[in-house]
């Protein structure tokens, strides 16, 4: 009998195969889990550069809408905003925005067939903005889409193609829908 030959086990039941395709909650807005999986992999690059990404996002947003800077107590006295701003208030506010997107991706990844926890998180964000940010209008959230996509494009660079843009646009619209639901409730 050879030394390295595996002994055959008789009558050992084979393990049940796991379901090959994960089901994704339709509320997320993707046709398949594969699309969400691709988005999640793109997001890993953003997460590795989160401080710079958050700065890019908030810088682009405030340059497009300078009147909105006054709505944030931590940003009221800030001048000369750049993506690399070392101001603790700027870093905190920009990190909070990115954390919402990160939390939603993580929550959906943990339970892809039920996006209710992610929807609840987004609704809570909308409610919080309604009560804590004076003078905020519902369409202010939509104005975040272009800075969000710009930030994704700058971080992904040559990996940012039409597919990536469409995936992140759908993701943003999913987030926007439930944030507005919370804001308007």
TORNU-807561 format. One record per residue (C-alpha): residue number from 0; residue in three letters; z, y, x. Coordinates in Angstrom, 2 decimals. Layout:
residues N
<rec><seq>NUM</seq><type>ALA</type><pz>Z</pz><py>Y</py><px>X</px></rec>
...
***
This chain:
residues 185
<rec><seq>0</seq><type>UNK</type><pz>0.00</pz><py>0.00</py><px>0.00</px></rec>
<rec><seq>1</seq><type>UNK</type><pz>-1.01</pz><py>3.37</py><px>1.48</px></rec>
<rec><seq>2</seq><type>UNK</type><pz>1.81</pz><py>5.78</py><px>2.21</px></rec>
<rec><seq>3</seq><type>UNK</type><pz>0.23</pz><py>8.84</py><px>0.60</px></rec>
<rec><seq>4</seq><type>UNK</type><pz>-1.11</pz><py>7.22</py><px>-2.54</px></rec>
<rec><seq>5</seq><type>UNK</type><pz>0.60</pz><py>8.50</py><px>-5.67</px></rec>
<rec><seq>6</seq><type>UNK</type><pz>2.32</pz><py>5.96</py><px>-7.78</px></rec>
<rec><seq>7</seq><type>UNK</type><pz>0.82</pz><py>5.71</py><px>-11.24</px></rec>
<rec><seq>8</seq><type>UNK</type><pz>3.25</pz><py>6.42</py><px>-14.00</px></rec>
<rec><seq>9</seq><type>UNK</type><pz>2.69</pz><py>4.36</py><px>-17.08</px></rec>
<rec><seq>10</seq><type>UNK</type><pz>3.31</pz><py>5.55</py><px>-20.62</px></rec>
<rec><seq>11</seq><type>UNK</type><pz>4.21</pz><py>9.11</py><px>-19.61</px></rec>
<rec><seq>12</seq><type>UNK</type><pz>3.24</pz><py>11.54</py><px>-22.37</px></rec>
<rec><seq>13</seq><type>UNK</type><pz>0.94</pz><py>14.35</py><px>-21.36</px></rec>
<rec><seq>14</seq><type>UNK</type><pz>2.25</pz><py>17.87</py><px>-21.86</px></rec>
<rec><seq>15</seq><type>UNK</type><pz>0.87</pz><py>19.79</py><px>-24.82</px></rec>
<rec><seq>16</seq><type>UNK</type><pz>-1.71</pz><py>22.35</py><px>-23.73</px></rec>
<rec><seq>17</seq><type>UNK</type><pz>-0.71</pz><py>25.96</py><px>-24.28</px></rec>
<rec><seq>18</seq><type>UNK</type><pz>-2.91</pz><py>27.96</py><px>-26.56</px></rec>
<rec><seq>19</seq><type>UNK</type><pz>-5.71</pz><py>29.15</py><px>-24.33</px></rec>
<rec><seq>20</seq><type>UNK</type><pz>-6.38</pz><py>32.44</py><px>-26.06</px></rec>
<rec><seq>21</seq><type>UNK</type><pz>-3.59</pz><py>34.87</py><px>-26.85</px></rec>
<rec><seq>22</seq><type>UNK</type><pz>-3.90</pz><py>36.69</py><px>-30.13</px></rec>
<rec><seq>23</seq><type>UNK</type><pz>-3.63</pz><py>40.46</py><px>-30.04</px></rec>
<rec><seq>24</seq><type>UNK</type><pz>-2.28</pz><py>42.51</py><px>-32.93</px></rec>
<rec><seq>25</seq><type>UNK</type><pz>-5.26</pz><py>44.26</py><px>-34.53</px></rec>
<rec><seq>26</seq><type>UNK</type><pz>-3.32</pz><py>47.54</py><px>-34.70</px></rec>
<rec><seq>27</seq><type>UNK</type><pz>-3.75</pz><py>47.91</py><px>-30.93</px></rec>
<rec><seq>28</seq><type>UNK</type><pz>-7.47</pz><py>48.49</py><px>-31.52</px></rec>
<rec><seq>29</seq><type>UNK</type><pz>-9.08</pz><py>45.94</py><px>-29.21</px></rec>
<rec><seq>30</seq><type>UNK</type><pz>-11.40</pz><py>43.12</py><px>-30.22</px></rec>
<rec><seq>31</seq><type>UNK</type><pz>-9.62</pz><py>40.58</py><px>-28.02</px></rec>
<rec><seq>32</seq><type>UNK</type><pz>-6.62</pz><py>40.09</py><px>-25.80</px></rec>
<rec><seq>33</seq><type>UNK</type><pz>-9.01</pz><py>40.09</py><px>-22.85</px></rec>
<rec><seq>34</seq><type>UNK</type><pz>-9.70</pz><py>43.81</py><px>-23.37</px></rec>
<rec><seq>35</seq><type>UNK</type><pz>-5.98</pz><py>44.57</py><px>-23.37</px></rec>
<rec><seq>36</seq><type>UNK</type><pz>-5.52</pz><py>42.39</py><px>-20.28</px></rec>
<rec><seq>37</seq><type>UNK</type><pz>-8.23</pz><py>44.38</py><px>-18.49</px></rec>
<rec><seq>38</seq><type>UNK</type><pz>-6.55</pz><py>47.66</py><px>-19.49</px></rec>
<rec><seq>39</seq><type>UNK</type><pz>-3.22</pz><py>46.36</py><px>-18.23</px></rec>
<rec><seq>40</seq><type>UNK</type><pz>-4.76</pz><py>45.50</py><px>-14.86</px></rec>
<rec><seq>41</seq><type>UNK</type><pz>-6.27</pz><py>48.98</py><px>-14.59</px></rec>
<rec><seq>42</seq><type>UNK</type><pz>-2.87</pz><py>50.42</py><px>-15.51</px></rec>
<rec><seq>43</seq><type>UNK</type><pz>-1.26</pz><py>48.65</py><px>-12.54</px></rec>
<rec><seq>44</seq><type>UNK</type><pz>-3.17</pz><py>51.04</py><px>-10.27</px></rec>
<rec><seq>45</seq><type>UNK</type><pz>-1.84</pz><py>54.01</py><px>-12.23</px></rec>
<rec><seq>46</seq><type>UNK</type><pz>1.68</pz><py>52.58</py><px>-12.06</px></rec>
<rec><seq>47</seq><type>UNK</type><pz>1.48</pz><py>52.21</py><px>-8.27</px></rec>
<rec><seq>48</seq><type>UNK</type><pz>0.64</pz><py>55.93</py><px>-8.08</px></rec>
<rec><seq>49</seq><type>UNK</type><pz>2.81</pz><py>57.05</py><px>-10.99</px></rec>
<rec><seq>50</seq><type>UNK</type><pz>4.28</pz><py>60.19</py><px>-9.43</px></rec>
<rec><seq>51</seq><type>UNK</type><pz>0.87</pz><py>61.57</py><px>-8.48</px></rec>
<rec><seq>52</seq><type>UNK</type><pz>-0.69</pz><py>60.32</py><px>-11.73</px></rec>
<rec><seq>53</seq><type>UNK</type><pz>1.99</pz><py>62.01</py><px>-13.82</px></rec>
<rec><seq>54</seq><type>UNK</type><pz>1.49</pz><py>65.25</py><px>-11.89</px></rec>
<rec><seq>55</seq><type>UNK</type><pz>-2.29</pz><py>65.09</py><px>-12.41</px></rec>
<rec><seq>56</seq><type>UNK</type><pz>-1.84</pz><py>64.49</py><px>-16.11</px></rec>
<rec><seq>57</seq><type>UNK</type><pz>0.62</pz><py>67.33</py><px>-16.72</px></rec>
<rec><seq>58</seq><type>UNK</type><pz>-1.20</pz><py>69.73</py><px>-14.39</px></rec>
<rec><seq>59</seq><type>UNK</type><pz>-4.48</pz><py>69.19</py><px>-16.21</px></rec>
<rec><seq>60</seq><type>UNK</type><pz>-2.82</pz><py>69.54</py><px>-19.62</px></rec>
<rec><seq>61</seq><type>UNK</type><pz>-1.02</pz><py>72.78</py><px>-18.76</px></rec>
<rec><seq>62</seq><type>UNK</type><pz>-4.08</pz><py>74.30</py><px>-17.10</px></rec>
<rec><seq>63</seq><type>UNK</type><pz>-6.11</pz><py>73.61</py><px>-20.26</px></rec>
<rec><seq>64</seq><type>UNK</type><pz>-3.29</pz><py>74.82</py><px>-22.55</px></rec>
<rec><seq>65</seq><type>UNK</type><pz>-1.13</pz><py>77.32</py><px>-20.62</px></rec>
<rec><seq>66</seq><type>UNK</type><pz>0.45</pz><py>78.54</py><px>-23.86</px></rec>
<rec><seq>67</seq><type>UNK</type><pz>2.09</pz><py>75.13</py><px>-24.28</px></rec>
<rec><seq>68</seq><type>UNK</type><pz>4.14</pz><py>75.51</py><px>-21.09</px></rec>
<rec><seq>69</seq><type>UNK</type><pz>6.64</pz><py>77.68</py><px>-22.98</px></rec>
<rec><seq>70</seq><type>UNK</type><pz>7.36</pz><py>74.77</py><px>-25.35</px></rec>
<rec><seq>71</seq><type>UNK</type><pz>9.07</pz><py>72.84</py><px>-22.56</px></rec>
<rec><seq>72</seq><type>UNK</type><pz>12.48</pz><py>74.17</py><px>-21.53</px></rec>
<rec><seq>73</seq><type>UNK</type><pz>12.17</pz><py>72.59</py><px>-18.07</px></rec>
<rec><seq>74</seq><type>UNK</type><pz>8.81</pz><py>74.28</py><px>-17.45</px></rec>
<rec><seq>75</seq><type>UNK</type><pz>9.37</pz><py>77.79</py><px>-18.84</px></rec>
<rec><seq>76</seq><type>UNK</type><pz>10.03</pz><py>79.49</py><px>-15.50</px></rec>
<rec><seq>77</seq><type>UNK</type><pz>7.61</pz><py>77.42</py><px>-13.44</px></rec>
<rec><seq>78</seq><type>UNK</type><pz>4.73</pz><py>79.23</py><px>-11.77</px></rec>
<rec><seq>79</seq><type>UNK</type><pz>1.87</pz><py>77.89</py><px>-9.68</px></rec>
<rec><seq>80</seq><type>UNK</type><pz>1.66</pz><py>74.38</py><px>-11.11</px></rec>
<rec><seq>81</seq><type>UNK</type><pz>-0.21</pz><py>71.79</py><px>-9.06</px></rec>
<rec><seq>82</seq><type>UNK</type><pz>-0.32</pz><py>67.98</py><px>-9.32</px></rec>
<rec><seq>83</seq><type>UNK</type><pz>1.94</pz><py>67.82</py><px>-6.27</px></rec>
<rec><seq>84</seq><type>UNK</type><pz>4.54</pz><py>70.26</py><px>-7.64</px></rec>
<rec><seq>85</seq><type>UNK</type><pz>7.96</pz><py>69.29</py><px>-6.34</px></rec>
<rec><seq>86</seq><type>UNK</type><pz>9.82</pz><py>71.07</py><px>-9.13</px></rec>
<rec><seq>87</seq><type>UNK</type><pz>12.35</pz><py>68.63</py><px>-10.65</px></rec>
<rec><seq>88</seq><type>UNK</type><pz>11.60</pz><py>69.87</py><px>-14.18</px></rec>
<rec><seq>89</seq><type>UNK</type><pz>7.86</pz><py>69.35</py><px>-13.77</px></rec>
<rec><seq>90</seq><type>UNK</type><pz>8.40</pz><py>65.89</py><px>-12.29</px></rec>
<rec><seq>91</seq><type>UNK</type><pz>10.78</pz><py>64.90</py><px>-15.09</px></rec>
<rec><seq>92</seq><type>UNK</type><pz>8.53</pz><py>66.06</py><px>-17.94</px></rec>
<rec><seq>93</seq><type>UNK</type><pz>5.38</pz><py>64.54</py><px>-16.47</px></rec>
<rec><seq>94</seq><type>UNK</type><pz>7.17</pz><py>61.25</py><px>-15.72</px></rec>
<rec><seq>95</seq><type>UNK</type><pz>8.43</pz><py>61.06</py><px>-19.32</px></rec>
<rec><seq>96</seq><type>UNK</type><pz>4.90</pz><py>61.29</py><px>-20.68</px></rec>
<rec><seq>97</seq><type>UNK</type><pz>3.63</pz><py>58.56</py><px>-18.38</px></rec>
<rec><seq>98</seq><type>UNK</type><pz>6.64</pz><py>56.39</py><px>-19.19</px></rec>
<rec><seq>99</seq><type>UNK</type><pz>5.69</pz><py>56.37</py><px>-22.88</px></rec>
<rec><seq>100</seq><type>UNK</type><pz>2.28</pz><py>54.89</py><px>-22.07</px></rec>
<rec><seq>101</seq><type>UNK</type><pz>3.84</pz><py>52.43</py><px>-19.62</px></rec>
<rec><seq>102</seq><type>UNK</type><pz>6.45</pz><py>51.32</py><px>-22.18</px></rec>
<rec><seq>103</seq><type>UNK</type><pz>3.77</pz><py>50.72</py><px>-24.81</px></rec>
<rec><seq>104</seq><type>UNK</type><pz>1.65</pz><py>48.61</py><px>-22.45</px></rec>
<rec><seq>105</seq><type>UNK</type><pz>4.70</pz><py>46.60</py><px>-21.36</px></rec>
<rec><seq>106</seq><type>UNK</type><pz>5.84</pz><py>46.05</py><px>-24.94</px></rec>
<rec><seq>107</seq><type>UNK</type><pz>2.43</pz><py>44.89</py><px>-26.13</px></rec>
<rec><seq>108</seq><type>UNK</type><pz>2.14</pz><py>42.62</py><px>-23.09</px></rec>
<rec><seq>109</seq><type>UNK</type><pz>5.47</pz><py>40.98</py><px>-23.91</px></rec>
<rec><seq>110</seq><type>UNK</type><pz>4.52</pz><py>40.32</py><px>-27.53</px></rec>
<rec><seq>111</seq><type>UNK</type><pz>0.75</pz><py>40.67</py><px>-27.94</px></rec>
<rec><seq>112</seq><type>UNK</type><pz>0.58</pz><py>39.19</py><px>-31.43</px></rec>
<rec><seq>113</seq><type>UNK</type><pz>3.05</pz><py>41.74</py><px>-32.84</px></rec>
<rec><seq>114</seq><type>UNK</type><pz>2.73</pz><py>45.36</py><px>-31.77</px></rec>
<rec><seq>115</seq><type>UNK</type><pz>5.54</pz><py>46.51</py><px>-34.09</px></rec>
<rec><seq>116</seq><type>UNK</type><pz>7.98</pz><py>47.32</py><px>-31.24</px></rec>
<rec><seq>117</seq><type>UNK</type><pz>5.29</pz><py>49.41</py><px>-29.51</px></rec>
<rec><seq>118</seq><type>UNK</type><pz>4.45</pz><py>51.17</py><px>-32.79</px></rec>
<rec><seq>119</seq><type>UNK</type><pz>8.15</pz><py>51.84</py><px>-33.38</px></rec>
<rec><seq>120</seq><type>UNK</type><pz>8.47</pz><py>53.37</py><px>-29.90</px></rec>
<rec><seq>121</seq><type>UNK</type><pz>5.49</pz><py>55.67</py><px>-30.55</px></rec>
<rec><seq>122</seq><type>UNK</type><pz>6.80</pz><py>56.67</py><px>-33.98</px></rec>
<rec><seq>123</seq><type>UNK</type><pz>10.15</pz><py>57.54</py><px>-32.36</px></rec>
<rec><seq>124</seq><type>UNK</type><pz>8.33</pz><py>59.72</py><px>-29.80</px></rec>
<rec><seq>125</seq><type>UNK</type><pz>6.58</pz><py>61.57</py><px>-32.62</px></rec>
<rec><seq>126</seq><type>UNK</type><pz>9.85</pz><py>62.13</py><px>-34.50</px></rec>
<rec><seq>127</seq><type>UNK</type><pz>11.55</pz><py>63.34</py><px>-31.32</px></rec>
<rec><seq>128</seq><type>UNK</type><pz>8.80</pz><py>65.91</py><px>-30.71</px></rec>
<rec><seq>129</seq><type>UNK</type><pz>9.06</pz><py>67.15</py><px>-34.28</px></rec>
<rec><seq>130</seq><type>UNK</type><pz>12.78</pz><py>67.84</py><px>-33.91</px></rec>
<rec><seq>131</seq><type>UNK</type><pz>13.11</pz><py>68.88</py><px>-30.25</px></rec>
<rec><seq>132</seq><type>UNK</type><pz>9.90</pz><py>70.78</py><px>-29.44</px></rec>
<rec><seq>133</seq><type>UNK</type><pz>9.78</pz><py>73.96</py><px>-31.45</px></rec>
<rec><seq>134</seq><type>UNK</type><pz>6.38</pz><py>75.26</py><px>-32.43</px></rec>
<rec><seq>135</seq><type>UNK</type><pz>4.61</pz><py>71.98</py><px>-31.82</px></rec>
<rec><seq>136</seq><type>UNK</type><pz>1.70</pz><py>71.20</py><px>-34.13</px></rec>
<rec><seq>137</seq><type>UNK</type><pz>0.26</pz><py>67.78</py><px>-34.86</px></rec>
<rec><seq>138</seq><type>UNK</type><pz>-3.03</pz><py>68.57</py><px>-33.12</px></rec>
<rec><seq>139</seq><type>UNK</type><pz>-1.20</pz><py>69.33</py><px>-29.85</px></rec>
<rec><seq>140</seq><type>UNK</type><pz>-1.04</pz><py>65.58</py><px>-29.26</px></rec>
<rec><seq>141</seq><type>UNK</type><pz>-4.83</pz><py>65.21</py><px>-29.49</px></rec>
<rec><seq>142</seq><type>UNK</type><pz>-5.14</pz><py>67.80</py><px>-26.71</px></rec>
<rec><seq>143</seq><type>UNK</type><pz>-3.52</pz><py>65.29</py><px>-24.35</px></rec>
<rec><seq>144</seq><type>UNK</type><pz>-6.49</pz><py>62.90</py><px>-24.48</px></rec>
<rec><seq>145</seq><type>UNK</type><pz>-8.76</pz><py>64.72</py><px>-22.00</px></rec>
<rec><seq>146</seq><type>UNK</type><pz>-5.99</pz><py>65.19</py><px>-19.38</px></rec>
<rec><seq>147</seq><type>UNK</type><pz>-5.04</pz><py>61.52</py><px>-19.87</px></rec>
<rec><seq>148</seq><type>UNK</type><pz>-8.60</pz><py>60.30</py><px>-19.28</px></rec>
<rec><seq>149</seq><type>UNK</type><pz>-9.02</pz><py>62.72</py><px>-16.35</px></rec>
<rec><seq>150</seq><type>UNK</type><pz>-5.86</pz><py>61.33</py><px>-14.76</px></rec>
<rec><seq>151</seq><type>UNK</type><pz>-7.06</pz><py>57.74</py><px>-15.25</px></rec>
<rec><seq>152</seq><type>UNK</type><pz>-10.44</pz><py>58.62</py><px>-13.73</px></rec>
<rec><seq>153</seq><type>UNK</type><pz>-8.89</pz><py>60.27</py><px>-10.68</px></rec>
<rec><seq>154</seq><type>UNK</type><pz>-6.54</pz><py>57.37</py><px>-10.04</px></rec>
<rec><seq>155</seq><type>UNK</type><pz>-9.09</pz><py>54.58</py><px>-10.59</px></rec>
<rec><seq>156</seq><type>UNK</type><pz>-11.88</pz><py>56.52</py><px>-8.81</px></rec>
<rec><seq>157</seq><type>UNK</type><pz>-14.92</pz><py>54.22</py><px>-8.42</px></rec>
<rec><seq>158</seq><type>UNK</type><pz>-13.35</pz><py>51.62</py><px>-10.74</px></rec>
<rec><seq>159</seq><type>UNK</type><pz>-13.43</pz><py>54.17</py><px>-13.58</px></rec>
<rec><seq>160</seq><type>UNK</type><pz>-16.58</pz><py>53.18</py><px>-15.41</px></rec>
<rec><seq>161</seq><type>UNK</type><pz>-17.72</pz><py>53.30</py><px>-19.03</px></rec>
<rec><seq>162</seq><type>UNK</type><pz>-15.75</pz><py>50.17</py><px>-19.90</px></rec>
<rec><seq>163</seq><type>UNK</type><pz>-12.52</pz><py>51.53</py><px>-18.41</px></rec>
<rec><seq>164</seq><type>UNK</type><pz>-13.02</pz><py>54.85</py><px>-20.18</px></rec>
<rec><seq>165</seq><type>UNK</type><pz>-13.57</pz><py>53.13</py><px>-23.53</px></rec>
<rec><seq>166</seq><type>UNK</type><pz>-10.51</pz><py>50.90</py><px>-23.08</px></rec>
<rec><seq>167</seq><type>UNK</type><pz>-8.26</pz><py>53.85</py><px>-22.25</px></rec>
<rec><seq>168</seq><type>UNK</type><pz>-9.76</pz><py>55.97</py><px>-25.03</px></rec>
<rec><seq>169</seq><type>UNK</type><pz>-8.95</pz><py>53.22</py><px>-27.56</px></rec>
<rec><seq>170</seq><type>UNK</type><pz>-5.47</pz><py>52.88</py><px>-26.09</px></rec>
<rec><seq>171</seq><type>UNK</type><pz>-4.87</pz><py>56.61</py><px>-26.37</px></rec>
<rec><seq>172</seq><type>UNK</type><pz>-6.07</pz><py>56.61</py><px>-30.00</px></rec>
<rec><seq>173</seq><type>UNK</type><pz>-3.67</pz><py>53.76</py><px>-30.77</px></rec>
<rec><seq>174</seq><type>UNK</type><pz>-0.80</pz><py>55.76</py><px>-29.26</px></rec>
<rec><seq>175</seq><type>UNK</type><pz>-1.90</pz><py>58.94</py><px>-31.00</px></rec>
<rec><seq>176</seq><type>UNK</type><pz>-2.04</pz><py>57.27</py><px>-34.42</px></rec>
<rec><seq>177</seq><type>UNK</type><pz>1.59</pz><py>56.15</py><px>-34.31</px></rec>
<rec><seq>178</seq><type>UNK</type><pz>2.92</pz><py>59.27</py><px>-32.59</px></rec>
<rec><seq>179</seq><type>UNK</type><pz>1.37</pz><py>61.34</py><px>-35.38</px></rec>
<rec><seq>180</seq><type>UNK</type><pz>2.82</pz><py>58.98</py><px>-37.97</px></rec>
<rec><seq>181</seq><type>UNK</type><pz>6.27</pz><py>59.70</py><px>-36.56</px></rec>
<rec><seq>182</seq><type>UNK</type><pz>5.60</pz><py>63.42</py><px>-36.17</px></rec>
<rec><seq>183</seq><type>UNK</type><pz>4.37</pz><py>63.81</py><px>-39.75</px></rec>
<rec><seq>184</seq><type>UNK</type><pz>7.06</pz><py>61.65</py><px>-41.38</px></rec>
***
